[in-house]
Each structure stands twice: as C-alpha cells, then as structure tokens.
C-alpha cells in the first residue's frame, strides 16, 4: 500500500513540476504548486527512509543469522 502512495506522490510531483515549467501561471498559483511540490518531496523522502531502515533490518538479520554458522 505504501508503494501505491509513493507512486501516486511521484506521479503528482511530476505533474506539478510540468505545470510549473510549462504553464503561464500567476504568482499565487505558483506558490501553491511550490508548496505542494515541497510536501510531496518530503513525503517521498520519508517513505524512502522508512524503506531503507526496513531493508537494513532484513539485511542485518541475514548477516547475524549467517554469523551463527
């Protein structure tokens, strides 16, 4: 489920970036898009960090299991 949210967040971030780069928007809309982009980036970074921690736990578990042999 986290993967789906991550993918949706990345897709939305790409859409926001495209709007910022390709559309003639007023400063108010630009500020809103920028804020949304920052929130999406932070959300994705948190998910990636969480996944990194989980992978590290699994790898460490394998390492400690193989050390017992």
C-alpha positions in Angstrom: 0.0 0.0 0.0 2.9 2.4 0.8 4.2 1.7 -2.7 0.9 2.8 -4.3 1.0 6.0 -2.3 4.6 6.6 -3.2 3.9 6.1 -6.9 0.9 8.4 -6.8 3.0 11.0 -5.0 5.8 10.8 -7.6 3.2 11.0 -10.4 1.6 14.0 -8.9 5.0 15.6 -8.3 5.8 15.1 -12.0 2.5 16.8 -12.9 3.2 19.7 -10.6 6.7 20.2 -12.0 5.3 20.1 -15.5 2.7 22.8 -14.7 5.4 25.0 -13.1 7.7 24.6 -16.1 5.2 24.7 -19.0 2.3 26.9 -18.0 1.9 30.7 -17.7 0.7 30.8 -14.1 0.2 33.7 -11.7 2.3 34.1 -8.6 -0.4 32.8 -6.3 -0.8 29.5 -8.2 3.0 29.2 -8.4 3.3 29.5 -4.7 0.6 26.8 -4.2 2.3 24.5 -6.6 5.6 25.1 -5.0 4.2 24.3 -1.6 2.6 21.1 -2.9 5.8 20.0 -4.5 7.8 20.5 -1.3 5.2 18.5 0.6 5.3 15.7 -1.9 9.1 15.6 -1.9 9.2 15.4 1.9 6.6 12.7 1.9 8.5 10.6 -0.6 11.8 11.1 1.3 10.1 9.9 4.5 8.8 6.8 2.7 12.2 6.1 1.1 14.0 6.5 4.5 11.4 4.1 6.1 12.0 1.6 3.3 15.8 1.9 3.8 15.5 1.2 7.5 13.4 -1.9 6.8 15.8 -3.2 4.2 18.7 -2.6 6.6 16.9 -4.6 9.4 16.4 -7.5 7.0 20.0 -7.4 5.7 21.3 -7.2 9.3 19.1 -10.1 10.3 20.6 -12.2 7.5 24.1 -11.2 8.5 23.6 -12.1 12.1 22.0 -15.4 11.1 24.9 -16.3 8.9 27.4 -15.4 11.6 26.0 -18.1 13.8 27.0 -20.9 11.4 
